[in-house]
Amino acid sequence: MKTMLAKVKNSKGFVSLEVIAIAVIVIALAAFIMIKFRGTAQTQSENVDKQINASVKAVNEDAIKTTPTANVQE
């Protein structure tokens, strides 16, 4: 029995099956992760755009409030 297991372990087919099994597991995990985080980058990009626009609007409103009016002499 031990010699038969040793032959199977030492054969090239056994190694190939291990590599194929590991590759299938890695591909399955990668697919799961890609599906789970699909759209995350787009959502975060939209959130950053909203924050930047809000900041620019606040700065512009503050600039309008604090800018002294010009004294126009007629």
PQR file with spaces between the fields and no chain letter, atoms N, CA, C, O and H, PARSE charges and radii, in Angstrom:
ATOM       1  N    MET     1       0.826   -1.199    0.000 -0.4000 1.5000
ATOM       2  CA   MET     1       0.000    0.000    0.000 -0.0000 2.0000
ATOM       3  C    MET     1       0.866    1.257    0.000  0.5500 1.7000
ATOM       4  O    MET     1       0.595    2.200   -0.743 -0.5500 1.4000
ATOM       5  N    LYS     2       1.908    1.269    0.834 -0.4000 1.5000
ATOM       6  CA   LYS     2       2.785    2.438    0.890 -0.0000 2.0000
ATOM       7  C    LYS     2       3.517    2.638   -0.419  0.5500 1.7000
ATOM       8  O    LYS     2       3.726    3.774   -0.846 -0.5500 1.4000
ATOM       9  H    LYS     2       2.128    0.502    1.437  0.4000 1.0000
ATOM      10  N    THR     3       3.909    1.553   -1.060 -0.4000 1.5000
ATOM      11  CA   THR     3       4.611    1.697   -2.336 -0.0000 2.0000
ATOM      12  C    THR     3       3.677    2.227   -3.414  0.5500 1.7000
ATOM      13  O    THR     3       4.100    2.978   -4.293 -0.5500 1.4000
ATOM      14  H    THR     3       3.739    0.631   -0.714  0.4000 1.0000
ATOM      15  N    MET     4       2.413    1.838   -3.349 -0.4000 1.5000
ATOM      16  CA   MET     4       1.456    2.344   -4.336 -0.0000 2.0000
ATOM      17  C    MET     4       1.241    3.840   -4.143  0.5500 1.7000
ATOM      18  O    MET     4       1.200    4.582   -5.124 -0.5500 1.4000
ATOM      19  H    MET     4       2.070    1.228   -2.635  0.4000 1.0000
ATOM      20  N    LEU     5       1.101    4.300   -2.896 -0.4000 1.5000
ATOM      21  CA   LEU     5       0.942    5.728   -2.620 -0.0000 2.0000
ATOM      22  C    LEU     5       2.192    6.501   -3.022  0.5500 1.7000
ATOM      23  O    LEU     5       2.099    7.617   -3.534 -0.5500 1.4000
ATOM      24  H    LEU     5       1.133    3.697   -2.099  0.4000 1.0000
ATOM      25  N    ALA     6       3.352    5.912   -2.793 -0.4000 1.5000
ATOM      26  CA   ALA     6       4.596    6.565   -3.183 -0.0000 2.0000
ATOM      27  C    ALA     6       4.667    6.709   -4.697  0.5500 1.7000
ATOM      28  O    ALA     6       5.125    7.739   -5.193 -0.5500 1.4000
ATOM      29  H    ALA     6       3.428    5.006   -2.378  0.4000 1.0000
ATOM      30  N    LYS     7       4.225    5.704   -5.438 -0.4000 1.5000
ATOM      31  CA   LYS     7       4.220    5.786   -6.891 -0.0000 2.0000
ATOM      32  C    LYS     7       3.278    6.880   -7.375  0.5500 1.7000
ATOM      33  O    LYS     7       3.600    7.619   -8.306 -0.5500 1.4000
ATOM      34  H    LYS     7       3.853    4.868   -5.035  0.4000 1.0000
ATOM      35  N    VAL     8       2.112    6.982   -6.739 -0.4000 1.5000
ATOM      36  CA   VAL     8       1.142    8.003   -7.138 -0.0000 2.0000
ATOM      37  C    VAL     8       1.684    9.393   -6.829  0.5500 1.7000
ATOM      38  O    VAL     8       1.560   10.306   -7.645 -0.5500 1.4000
ATOM      39  H    VAL     8       1.851    6.382   -5.983  0.4000 1.0000
ATOM      40  N    LYS     9       2.282    9.555   -5.658 -0.4000 1.5000
ATOM      41  CA   LYS     9       2.820   10.859   -5.282 -0.0000 2.0000
ATOM      42  C    LYS     9       3.987   11.263   -6.163  0.5500 1.7000
ATOM      43  O    LYS     9       4.153   12.444   -6.467 -0.5500 1.4000
ATOM      44  H    LYS     9       2.382    8.814   -4.994  0.4000 1.0000
ATOM      45  N    ASN    10       4.773   10.329   -6.566 -0.4000 1.5000
ATOM      46  CA   ASN    10       5.951   10.634   -7.381 -0.0000 2.0000
ATOM      47  C    ASN    10       5.642   10.731   -8.868  0.5500 1.7000
ATOM      48  O    ASN    10       6.513   11.107   -9.652 -0.5500 1.4000
ATOM      49  H    ASN    10       4.638    9.369   -6.320  0.4000 1.0000
ATOM      50  N    SER    11       4.451   10.407   -9.262 -0.4000 1.5000
ATOM      51  CA   SER    11       4.125   10.463  -10.683 -0.0000 2.0000
ATOM      52  C    SER    11       3.847   11.898  -11.119  0.5500 1.7000
ATOM      53  O    SER    11       3.446   12.735  -10.310 -0.5500 1.4000
ATOM      54  H    SER    11       3.743   10.101   -8.625  0.4000 1.0000
ATOM      55  N    LYS    12       4.061   12.172  -12.390 -0.4000 1.5000
ATOM      56  CA   LYS    12       3.849   13.521  -12.915 -0.0000 2.0000
ATOM      57  C    LYS    12       2.366   13.880  -12.950  0.5500 1.7000
ATOM      58  O    LYS    12       2.012   15.051  -12.812 -0.5500 1.4000
ATOM      59  H    LYS    12       4.386   11.493  -13.047  0.4000 1.0000
ATOM      60  N    GLY    13       1.505   12.901  -13.131 -0.4000 1.5000
ATOM      61  CA   GLY    13       0.076   13.160  -13.176 -0.0000 2.0000
ATOM      62  C    GLY    13      -0.456   13.696  -11.867  0.5500 1.7000
ATOM      63  O    GLY    13      -1.355   14.537  -11.856 -0.5500 1.4000
ATOM      64  H    GLY    13       1.792   11.950  -13.243  0.4000 1.0000
ATOM      65  N    PHE    14       0.090   13.219  -10.764 -0.4000 1.5000
ATOM      66  CA   PHE    14      -0.357   13.669   -9.447 -0.0000 2.0000
ATOM      67  C    PHE    14      -0.051   15.151   -9.262  0.5500 1.7000
ATOM      68  O    PHE    14      -0.887   15.907   -8.767 -0.5500 1.4000
ATOM      69  H    PHE    14       0.820   12.536  -10.773  0.4000 1.0000
ATOM      70  N    VAL    15       1.142   15.559   -9.660 -0.4000 1.5000
ATOM      71  CA   VAL    15       1.529   16.964   -9.535 -0.0000 2.0000
ATOM      72  C    VAL    15       0.637   17.821  -10.428  0.5500 1.7000
ATOM      73  O    VAL    15       0.219   18.906  -10.024 -0.5500 1.4000
ATOM      74  H    VAL    15       1.821   14.945  -10.063  0.4000 1.0000
ATOM      75  N    SER    16       0.347   17.352  -11.616 -0.4000 1.5000
ATOM      76  CA   SER    16      -0.497   18.112  -12.518 -0.0000 2.0000
ATOM      77  C    SER    16      -1.892   18.306  -11.932  0.5500 1.7000
ATOM      78  O    SER    16      -2.472   19.385  -12.044 -0.5500 1.4000
ATOM      79  H    SER    16       0.686   16.470  -11.943  0.4000 1.0000
ATOM      80  N    LEU    17      -2.426   17.266  -11.311 -0.4000 1.5000
ATOM      81  CA   LEU    17      -3.744   17.399  -10.698 -0.0000 2.0000
ATOM      82  C    LEU    17      -3.723   18.396   -9.557  0.5500 1.7000
ATOM      83  O    LEU    17      -4.675   19.157   -9.383 -0.5500 1.4000
ATOM      84  H    LEU    17      -1.954   16.388  -11.220  0.4000 1.0000
ATOM      85  N    GLU    18      -2.656   18.406   -8.779 -0.4000 1.5000
ATOM      86  CA   GLU    18      -2.551   19.385   -7.690 -0.0000 2.0000
ATOM      87  C    GLU    18      -2.519   20.806   -8.250  0.5500 1.7000
ATOM      88  O    GLU    18      -3.204   21.695   -7.746 -0.5500 1.4000
ATOM      89  H    GLU    18      -1.883   17.788   -8.920  0.4000 1.0000
ATOM      90  N    VAL    19      -1.734   21.007   -9.274 -0.4000 1.5000
ATOM      91  CA   VAL    19      -1.611   22.342   -9.867 -0.0000 2.0000
ATOM      92  C    VAL    19      -2.946   22.790  -10.444  0.5500 1.7000
ATOM      93  O    VAL    19      -3.340   23.946  -10.282 -0.5500 1.4000
ATOM      94  H    VAL    19      -1.177   20.285   -9.684  0.4000 1.0000
ATOM      95  N    ILE    20      -3.636   21.889  -11.108 -0.4000 1.5000
ATOM      96  CA   ILE    20      -4.945   22.234  -11.669 -0.0000 2.0000
ATOM      97  C    ILE    20      -5.936   22.569  -10.568  0.5500 1.7000
ATOM      98  O    ILE    20      -6.702   23.525  -10.691 -0.5500 1.4000
ATOM      99  H    ILE    20      -3.317   20.950  -11.239  0.4000 1.0000
ATOM     100  N    ALA    21      -5.929   21.789   -9.488 -0.4000 1.5000
ATOM     101  CA   ALA    21      -6.850   22.053   -8.378 -0.0000 2.0000
ATOM     102  C    ALA    21      -6.564   23.405   -7.741  0.5500 1.7000
ATOM     103  O    ALA    21      -7.491   24.156   -7.439 -0.5500 1.4000
ATOM     104  H    ALA    21      -5.307   21.012   -9.387  0.4000 1.0000
ATOM     105  N    ILE    22      -5.299   23.719   -7.535 -0.4000 1.5000
ATOM     106  CA   ILE    22      -4.942   25.009   -6.938 -0.0000 2.0000
ATOM     107  C    ILE    22      -5.305   26.154   -7.883  0.5500 1.7000
ATOM     108  O    ILE    22      -5.791   27.193   -7.437 -0.5500 1.4000
ATOM     109  H    ILE    22      -4.546   23.109   -7.780  0.4000 1.0000
ATOM     110  N    ALA    23      -5.073   25.972   -9.174 -0.4000 1.5000
ATOM     111  CA   ALA    23      -5.421   27.013  -10.148 -0.0000 2.0000
ATOM     112  C    ALA    23      -6.924   27.266  -10.155  0.5500 1.7000
ATOM     113  O    ALA    23      -7.361   28.414  -10.231 -0.5500 1.4000
ATOM     114  H    ALA    23      -4.678   25.128   -9.536  0.4000 1.0000
ATOM     115  N    VAL    24      -7.712   26.206  -10.077 -0.4000 1.5000
ATOM     116  CA   VAL    24      -9.172   26.366  -10.049 -0.0000 2.0000
ATOM     117  C    VAL    24      -9.597   27.121   -8.802  0.5500 1.7000
ATOM     118  O    VAL    24     -10.473   27.983   -8.873 -0.5500 1.4000
ATOM     119  H    VAL    24      -7.357   25.273  -10.015  0.4000 1.0000
ATOM     120  N    ILE    25      -9.000   26.817   -7.676 -0.4000 1.5000
ATOM     121  CA   ILE    25      -9.342   27.504   -6.426 -0.0000 2.0000
ATOM     122  C    ILE    25      -8.975   28.983   -6.518  0.5500 1.7000
ATOM     123  O    ILE    25      -9.762   29.844   -6.126 -0.5500 1.4000
ATOM     124  H    ILE    25      -8.288   26.117   -7.619  0.4000 1.0000
ATOM     125  N    VAL    26      -7.792   29.277   -7.031 -0.4000 1.5000
ATOM     126  CA   VAL    26      -7.353   30.674   -7.146 -0.0000 2.0000
ATOM     127  C    VAL    26      -8.253   31.443   -8.104  0.5500 1.7000
ATOM     128  O    VAL    26      -8.630   32.581   -7.823 -0.5500 1.4000
ATOM     129  H    VAL    26      -7.152   28.577   -7.350  0.4000 1.0000
ATOM     130  N    ILE    27      -8.598   30.835   -9.228 -0.4000 1.5000
ATOM     131  CA   ILE    27      -9.477   31.502  -10.199 -0.0000 2.0000
ATOM     132  C    ILE    27     -10.861   31.741   -9.605  0.5500 1.7000
ATOM     133  O    ILE    27     -11.459   32.794   -9.827 -0.5500 1.4000
ATOM     134  H    ILE    27      -8.292   29.911   -9.456  0.4000 1.0000
ATOM     135  N    ALA    28     -11.370   30.774   -8.854 -0.4000 1.5000
ATOM     136  CA   ALA    28     -12.685   30.937   -8.228 -0.0000 2.0000
ATOM     137  C    ALA    28     -12.659   32.073   -7.212  0.5500 1.7000
ATOM     138  O    ALA    28     -13.590   32.877   -7.163 -0.5500 1.4000
ATOM     139  H    ALA    28     -10.884   29.918   -8.674  0.4000 1.0000
ATOM     140  N    LEU    29     -11.615   32.149   -6.409 -0.4000 1.5000
ATOM     141  CA   LEU    29     -11.509   33.238   -5.437 -0.0000 2.0000
ATOM     142  C    LEU    29     -11.386   34.598   -6.131  0.5500 1.7000
ATOM     143  O    LEU    29     -11.996   35.577   -5.701 -0.5500 1.4000
ATOM     144  H    LEU    29     -10.858   31.496   -6.449  0.4000 1.0000
ATOM     145  N    ALA    30     -10.601   34.651   -7.194 -0.4000 1.5000
ATOM     146  CA   ALA    30     -10.449   35.911   -7.928 -0.0000 2.0000
ATOM     147  C    ALA    30     -11.781   36.352   -8.530  0.5500 1.7000
ATOM     148  O    ALA    30     -12.120   37.535   -8.498 -0.5500 1.4000
ATOM     149  H    ALA    30     -10.106   33.856   -7.543  0.4000 1.0000
ATOM     150  N    ALA    31     -12.532   35.402   -9.075 -0.4000 1.5000
ATOM     151  CA   ALA    31     -13.840   35.733   -9.649 -0.0000 2.0000
ATOM     152  C    ALA    31     -14.788   36.239   -8.571  0.5500 1.7000
ATOM     153  O    ALA    31     -15.523   37.202   -8.789 -0.5500 1.4000
ATOM     154  H    ALA    31     -12.256   34.441   -9.101  0.4000 1.0000
ATOM     155  N    PHE    32     -14.774   35.601   -7.423 -0.4000 1.5000
ATOM     156  CA   PHE    32     -15.636   36.029   -6.319 -0.0000 2.0000
ATOM     157  C    PHE    32     -15.287   37.448   -5.877  0.5500 1.7000
ATOM     158  O    PHE    32     -16.175   38.271   -5.651 -0.5500 1.4000
ATOM     159  H    PHE    32     -14.177   34.819   -7.245  0.4000 1.0000
ATOM     160  N    ILE    33     -14.001   37.726   -5.757 -0.4000 1.5000
ATOM     161  CA   ILE    33     -13.570   39.057   -5.318 -0.0000 2.0000
ATOM     162  C    ILE    33     -13.937   40.112   -6.362  0.5500 1.7000
ATOM     163  O    ILE    33     -14.383   41.204   -6.009 -0.5500 1.4000
ATOM     164  H    ILE    33     -13.280   37.058   -5.942  0.4000 1.0000
ATOM     165  N    MET    34     -13.754   39.795   -7.632 -0.4000 1.5000
ATOM     166  CA   MET    34     -14.102   40.756   -8.683 -0.0000 2.0000
ATOM     167  C    MET    34     -15.592   41.057   -8.687  0.5500 1.7000
ATOM     168  O    MET    34     -15.993   42.205   -8.879 -0.5500 1.4000
ATOM     169  H    MET    34     -13.392   38.907   -7.919  0.4000 1.0000
ATOM     170  N    ILE    35     -16.411   40.039   -8.477 -0.4000 1.5000
ATOM     171  CA   ILE    35     -17.861   40.249   -8.450 -0.0000 2.0000
ATOM     172  C    ILE    35     -18.252   41.054   -7.221  0.5500 1.7000
ATOM     173  O    ILE    35     -19.105   41.937   -7.298 -0.5500 1.4000
ATOM     174  H    ILE    35     -16.085   39.107   -8.321  0.4000 1.0000
ATOM     175  N    LYS    36     -17.630   40.750   -6.090 -0.4000 1.5000
ATOM     176  CA   LYS    36     -17.986   41.424   -4.842 -0.0000 2.0000
ATOM     177  C    LYS    36     -17.658   42.912   -4.875  0.5500 1.7000
ATOM     178  O    LYS    36     -18.429   43.733   -4.377 -0.5500 1.4000
ATOM     179  H    LYS    36     -16.937   40.032   -6.028  0.4000 1.0000
ATOM     180  N    PHE    37     -16.514   43.260   -5.460 -0.4000 1.5000
ATOM     181  CA   PHE    37     -16.085   44.653   -5.447 -0.0000 2.0000
ATOM     182  C    PHE    37     -16.318   45.368   -6.764  0.5500 1.7000
ATOM     183  O    PHE    37     -15.737   46.425   -7.008 -0.5500 1.4000
ATOM     184  H    PHE    37     -15.888   42.593   -5.864  0.4000 1.0000
ATOM     185  N    ARG    38     -17.162   44.804   -7.614 -0.4000 1.5000
ATOM     186  CA   ARG    38     -17.478   45.438   -8.891 -0.0000 2.0000
ATOM     187  C    ARG    38     -18.208   46.758   -8.622  0.5500 1.7000
ATOM     188  O    ARG    38     -19.159   46.801   -7.841 -0.5500 1.4000
ATOM     189  H    ARG    38     -17.634   43.945   -7.416  0.4000 1.0000
ATOM     190  N    GLY    39     -17.772   47.790   -9.250 -0.4000 1.5000
ATOM     191  CA   GLY    39     -18.438   49.086   -9.104 -0.0000 2.0000
ATOM     192  C    GLY    39     -17.962   49.899   -7.916  0.5500 1.7000
ATOM     193  O    GLY    39     -18.368   51.051   -7.767 -0.5500 1.4000
ATOM     194  H    GLY    39     -17.000   47.755   -9.884  0.4000 1.0000
ATOM     195  N    THR    40     -17.122   49.345   -7.074 -0.4000 1.5000
ATOM     196  CA   THR    40     -16.668   50.079   -5.895 -0.0000 2.0000
ATOM     197  C    THR    40     -15.839   51.297   -6.294  0.5500 1.7000
ATOM     198  O    THR    40     -16.007   52.375   -5.724 -0.5500 1.4000
ATOM     199  H    THR    40     -16.792   48.408   -7.195  0.4000 1.0000
ATOM     200  N    ALA    41     -14.961   51.133   -7.254 -0.4000 1.5000
ATOM     201  CA   ALA    41     -14.116   52.247   -7.684 -0.0000 2.0000
ATOM     202  C    ALA    41     -14.966   53.358   -8.290  0.5500 1.7000
ATOM     203  O    ALA    41     -14.714   54.535   -8.033 -0.5500 1.4000
ATOM     204  H    ALA    41     -14.825   50.257   -7.718  0.4000 1.0000
ATOM     205  N    GLN    42     -15.954   53.005   -9.079 -0.4000 1.5000
ATOM     206  CA   GLN    42     -16.832   54.008   -9.690 -0.0000 2.0000
ATOM     207  C    GLN    42     -17.606   54.767   -8.618  0.5500 1.7000
ATOM     208  O    GLN    42     -17.731   55.990   -8.690 -0.5500 1.4000
ATOM     209  H    GLN    42     -16.158   52.049   -9.287  0.4000 1.0000
ATOM     210  N    THR    43     -18.119   54.054   -7.635 -0.4000 1.5000
ATOM     211  CA   THR    43     -18.877   54.688   -6.559 -0.0000 2.0000
ATOM     212  C    THR    43     -17.992   55.648   -5.769  0.5500 1.7000
ATOM     213  O    THR    43     -18.406   56.765   -5.458 -0.5500 1.4000
ATOM     214  H    THR    43     -18.017   53.061   -7.577  0.4000 1.0000
ATOM     215  N    GLN    44     -16.781   55.216   -5.446 -0.4000 1.5000
ATOM     216  CA   GLN    44     -15.880   56.073   -4.690 -0.0000 2.0000
ATOM     217  C    GLN    44     -15.473   57.294   -5.508  0.5500 1.7000
ATOM     218  O    GLN    44     -15.328   58.384   -4.956 -0.5500 1.4000
ATOM     219  H    GLN    44     -16.445   54.308   -5.699  0.4000 1.0000
ATOM     220  N    SER    45     -15.292   57.128   -6.793 -0.4000 1.5000
ATOM     221  CA   SER    45     -14.945   58.251   -7.661 -0.0000 2.0000
ATOM     222  C    SER    45     -16.069   59.276   -7.673  0.5500 1.7000
ATOM     223  O    SER    45     -15.815   60.480   -7.626 -0.5500 1.4000
ATOM     224  H    SER    45     -15.410   56.242   -7.241  0.4000 1.0000
ATOM     225  N    GLU    46     -17.288   58.814   -7.735 -0.4000 1.5000
ATOM     226  CA   GLU    46     -18.436   59.730   -7.708 -0.0000 2.0000
ATOM     227  C    GLU    46     -18.510   60.456   -6.370  0.5500 1.7000
ATOM     228  O    GLU    46     -18.820   61.647   -6.334 -0.5500 1.4000
ATOM     229  H    GLU    46     -17.494   57.836   -7.773  0.4000 1.0000
ATOM     230  N    ASN    47     -18.230   59.762   -5.270 -0.4000 1.5000
ATOM     231  CA   ASN    47     -18.260   60.393   -3.946 -0.0000 2.0000
ATOM     232  C    ASN    47     -17.191   61.472   -3.835  0.5500 1.7000
ATOM     233  O    ASN    47     -17.446   62.541   -3.281 -0.5500 1.4000
ATOM     234  H    ASN    47     -17.978   58.795   -5.299  0.4000 1.0000
ATOM     235  N    VAL    48     -15.999   61.205   -4.356 -0.4000 1.5000
ATOM     236  CA   VAL    48     -14.928   62.194   -4.317 -0.0000 2.0000
ATOM     237  C    VAL    48     -15.297   63.409   -5.166  0.5500 1.7000
ATOM     238  O    VAL    48     -15.044   64.544   -4.762 -0.5500 1.4000
ATOM     239  H    VAL    48     -15.791   60.336   -4.807  0.4000 1.0000
ATOM     240  N    ASP    49     -15.890   63.183   -6.331 -0.4000 1.5000
ATOM     241  CA   ASP    49     -16.326   64.293   -7.178 -0.0000 2.0000
ATOM     242  C    ASP    49     -17.332   65.176   -6.452  0.5500 1.7000
ATOM     243  O    ASP    49     -17.255   66.402   -6.532 -0.5500 1.4000
ATOM     244  H    ASP    49     -16.095   62.261   -6.659  0.4000 1.0000
ATOM     245  N    LYS    50     -18.275   64.561   -5.743 -0.4000 1.5000
ATOM     246  CA   LYS    50     -19.266   65.332   -4.993 -0.0000 2.0000
ATOM     247  C    LYS    50     -18.599   66.159   -3.899  0.5500 1.7000
ATOM     248  O    LYS    50     -18.966   67.314   -3.684 -0.5500 1.4000
ATOM     249  H    LYS    50     -18.337   63.565   -5.677  0.4000 1.0000
ATOM     250  N    GLN    51     -17.617   65.572   -3.202 -0.4000 1.5000
ATOM     251  CA   GLN    51     -16.925   66.297   -2.139 -0.0000 2.0000
ATOM     252  C    GLN    51     -16.126   67.466   -2.702  0.5500 1.7000
ATOM     253  O    GLN    51     -16.112   68.553   -2.124 -0.5500 1.4000
ATOM     254  H    GLN    51     -17.319   64.634   -3.376  0.4000 1.0000
ATOM     255  N    ILE    52     -15.467   67.240   -3.821 -0.4000 1.5000
ATOM     256  CA   ILE    52     -14.689   68.324   -4.437 -0.0000 2.0000
ATOM     257  C    ILE    52     -15.612   69.450   -4.889  0.5500 1.7000
ATOM     258  O    ILE    52     -15.309   70.622   -4.664 -0.5500 1.4000
ATOM     259  H    ILE    52     -15.478   66.357   -4.290  0.4000 1.0000
ATOM     260  N    ASN    53     -16.718   69.117   -5.517 -0.4000 1.5000
ATOM     261  CA   ASN    53     -17.662   70.145   -5.968 -0.0000 2.0000
ATOM     262  C    ASN    53     -18.236   70.925   -4.799  0.5500 1.7000
ATOM     263  O    ASN    53     -18.409   72.141   -4.893 -0.5500 1.4000
ATOM     264  H    ASN    53     -16.964   68.165   -5.700  0.4000 1.0000
ATOM     265  N    ALA    54     -18.534   70.246   -3.700 -0.4000 1.5000
ATOM     266  CA   ALA    54     -19.058   70.931   -2.520 -0.0000 2.0000
ATOM     267  C    ALA    54     -18.007   71.873   -1.940  0.5500 1.7000
ATOM     268  O    ALA    54     -18.333   72.979   -1.510 -0.5500 1.4000
ATOM     269  H    ALA    54     -18.393   69.259   -3.624  0.4000 1.0000
ATOM     270  N    SER    55     -16.759   71.442   -1.928 -0.4000 1.5000
ATOM     271  CA   SER    55     -15.680   72.291   -1.406 -0.0000 2.0000
ATOM     272  C    SER    55     -15.470   73.513   -2.277  0.5500 1.7000
ATOM     273  O    SER    55     -15.298   74.620   -1.767 -0.5500 1.4000
ATOM     274  H    SER    55     -16.494   70.544   -2.277  0.4000 1.0000
ATOM     275  N    VAL    56     -15.483   73.319   -3.589 -0.4000 1.5000
ATOM     276  CA   VAL    56     -15.310   74.452   -4.509 -0.0000 2.0000
ATOM     277  C    VAL    56     -16.459   75.440   -4.347  0.5500 1.7000
ATOM     278  O    VAL    56     -16.242   76.652   -4.343 -0.5500 1.4000
ATOM     279  H    VAL    56     -15.623   72.420   -4.003  0.4000 1.0000
ATOM     280  N    LYS    57     -17.669   74.933   -4.215 -0.4000 1.5000
ATOM     281  CA   LYS    57     -18.822   75.803   -4.031 -0.0000 2.0000
ATOM     282  C    LYS    57     -18.699   76.597   -2.734  0.5500 1.7000
ATOM     283  O    LYS    57     -18.998   77.791   -2.707 -0.5500 1.4000
ATOM     284  H    LYS    57     -17.846   73.948   -4.218  0.4000 1.0000
ATOM     285  N    ALA    58     -18.261   75.942   -1.658 -0.4000 1.5000
ATOM     286  CA   ALA    58     -18.105   76.628   -0.371 -0.0000 2.0000
ATOM     287  C    ALA    58     -17.029   77.713   -0.455  0.5500 1.7000
ATOM     288  O    ALA    58     -17.198   78.802    0.093 -0.5500 1.4000
ATOM     289  H    ALA    58     -18.018   74.973   -1.680  0.4000 1.0000
ATOM     290  N    VAL    59     -15.938   77.417   -1.133 -0.4000 1.5000
ATOM     291  CA   VAL    59     -14.867   78.411   -1.276 -0.0000 2.0000
ATOM     292  C    VAL    59     -15.365   79.593   -2.092  0.5500 1.7000
ATOM     293  O    VAL    59     -15.095   80.742   -1.742 -0.5500 1.4000
ATOM     294  H    VAL    59     -15.801   76.532   -1.578  0.4000 1.0000
ATOM     295  N    ASN    60     -16.085   79.329   -3.170 -0.4000 1.5000
ATOM     296  CA   ASN    60     -16.607   80.417   -3.999 -0.0000 2.0000
ATOM     297  C    ASN    60     -17.599   81.275   -3.218  0.5500 1.7000
ATOM     298  O    ASN    60     -17.557   82.501   -3.320 -0.5500 1.4000
ATOM     299  H    ASN    60     -16.304   78.395   -3.454  0.4000 1.0000
ATOM     300  N    GLU    61     -18.475   80.666   -2.454 -0.4000 1.5000
ATOM     301  CA   GLU    61     -19.446   81.428   -1.661 -0.0000 2.0000
ATOM     302  C    GLU    61     -18.739   82.261   -0.606  0.5500 1.7000
ATOM     303  O    GLU    61     -19.131   83.398   -0.342 -0.5500 1.4000
ATOM     304  H    GLU    61     -18.508   79.670   -2.372  0.4000 1.0000
ATOM     305  N    ASP    62     -17.701   81.700   -0.005 -0.4000 1.5000
ATOM     306  CA   ASP    62     -16.942   82.436    1.004 -0.0000 2.0000
ATOM     307  C    ASP    62     -16.205   83.607    0.362  0.5500 1.7000
ATOM     308  O    ASP    62     -16.101   84.682    0.953 -0.5500 1.4000
ATOM     309  H    ASP    62     -17.383   80.777   -0.220  0.4000 1.0000
ATOM     310  N    ALA    63     -15.697   83.394   -0.848 -0.4000 1.5000
ATOM     311  CA   ALA    63     -14.981   84.467   -1.539 -0.0000 2.0000
ATOM     312  C    ALA    63     -15.932   85.603   -1.877  0.5500 1.7000
ATOM     313  O    ALA    63     -15.558   86.772   -1.794 -0.5500 1.4000
ATOM     314  H    ALA    63     -15.782   82.521   -1.328  0.4000 1.0000
ATOM     315  N    ILE    64     -17.148   85.270   -2.255 -0.4000 1.5000
ATOM     316  CA   ILE    64     -18.132   86.304   -2.585 -0.0000 2.0000
ATOM     317  C    ILE    64     -18.501   87.096   -1.339  0.5500 1.7000
ATOM     318  O    ILE    64     -18.648   88.316   -1.403 -0.5500 1.4000
ATOM     319  H    ILE    64     -17.452   84.319   -2.322  0.4000 1.0000
ATOM     320  N    LYS    65     -18.653   86.411   -0.196 -0.4000 1.5000
ATOM     321  CA   LYS    65     -19.044   87.088    1.034 -0.0000 2.0000
ATOM     322  C    LYS    65     -17.934   87.977    1.579  0.5500 1.7000
ATOM     323  O    LYS    65     -18.214   89.029    2.152 -0.5500 1.4000
ATOM     324  H    LYS    65     -18.534   85.420   -0.144  0.4000 1.0000
ATOM     325  N    THR    66     -16.687   87.574    1.411 -0.4000 1.5000
ATOM     326  CA   THR    66     -15.594   88.316    2.028 -0.0000 2.0000
ATOM     327  C    THR    66     -14.922   89.301    1.097  0.5500 1.7000
ATOM     328  O    THR    66     -14.068   90.071    1.537 -0.5500 1.4000
ATOM     329  H    THR    66     -16.459   86.719    0.946  0.4000 1.0000
ATOM     330  N    THR    67     -15.281   89.303   -0.179 -0.4000 1.5000
ATOM     331  CA   THR    67     -14.672   90.254   -1.115 -0.0000 2.0000
ATOM     332  C    THR    67     -15.299   91.631   -0.911  0.5500 1.7000
ATOM     333  O    THR    67     -16.517   91.788   -0.997 -0.5500 1.4000
ATOM     334  H    THR    67     -15.975   88.678   -0.536  0.4000 1.0000
ATOM     335  N    PRO    68     -14.451   92.629   -0.638 -0.5600 1.5000
ATOM     336  CA   PRO    68     -15.000   93.968   -0.447  0.2800 2.0000
ATOM     337  C    PRO    68     -15.493   94.524   -1.787  0.5500 1.7000
ATOM     338  O    PRO    68     -14.904   94.284   -2.841 -0.5500 1.4000
ATOM     339  N    THR    69     -16.576   95.260   -1.706 -0.4000 1.5000
ATOM     340  CA   THR    69     -17.105   95.859   -2.914 -0.0000 2.0000
ATOM     341  C    THR    69     -16.228   97.047   -3.308  0.5500 1.7000
ATOM     342  O    THR    69     -15.711   97.764   -2.451 -0.5500 1.4000
ATOM     343  H    THR    69     -17.055   95.454   -0.850  0.4000 1.0000
ATOM     344  N    ALA    70     -16.074   97.239   -4.588 -0.4000 1.5000
ATOM     345  CA   ALA    70     -15.215   98.327   -5.096 -0.0000 2.0000
ATOM     346  C    ALA    70     -15.959   99.650   -4.933  0.5500 1.7000
ATOM     347  O    ALA    70     -17.164   99.750   -5.165 -0.5500 1.4000
ATOM     348  H    ALA    70     -16.494   96.657   -5.284  0.4000 1.0000
ATOM     349  N    ASN    71     -15.195  100.657   -4.527 -0.4000 1.5000
ATOM     350  CA   ASN    71     -15.762  102.007   -4.402 -0.0000 2.0000
ATOM     351  C    ASN    71     -15.708  102.650   -5.789  0.5500 1.7000
ATOM     352  O    ASN    71     -14.634  102.991   -6.286 -0.5500 1.4000
ATOM     353  H    ASN    71     -14.216  100.577   -4.338  0.4000 1.0000
ATOM     354  N    VAL    72     -16.837  102.801   -6.379 -0.4000 1.5000
ATOM     355  CA   VAL    72     -16.899  103.374   -7.714 -0.0000 2.0000
ATOM     356  C    VAL    72     -17.233  104.857   -7.562  0.5500 1.7000
ATOM     357  O    VAL    72     -18.254  105.224   -6.981 -0.5500 1.4000
ATOM     358  H    VAL    72     -17.708  102.524   -5.976  0.4000 1.0000
ATOM     359  N    GLN    73     -16.361  105.687   -8.091 -0.4000 1.5000
ATOM     360  CA   GLN    73     -16.600  107.135   -8.025 -0.0000 2.0000
ATOM     361  C    GLN    73     -17.121  107.603   -9.358  0.5500 1.7000
ATOM     362  O    GLN    73     -16.518  107.365  -10.404 -0.5500 1.4000
ATOM     363  H    GLN    73     -15.532  105.389   -8.563  0.4000 1.0000
ATOM     364  N    GLU    74     -18.248  108.269   -9.303 -0.4000 1.5000
ATOM     365  CA   GLU    74     -18.846  108.758  -10.547 -0.0000 2.0000
ATOM     366  C    GLU    74     -18.736  110.241  -10.615  0.5500 1.7000
ATOM     367  O    GLU    74     -19.182  110.849  -11.588 -0.5500 1.4000
ATOM     368  H    GLU    74     -18.738  108.462   -8.453  0.4000 1.0000
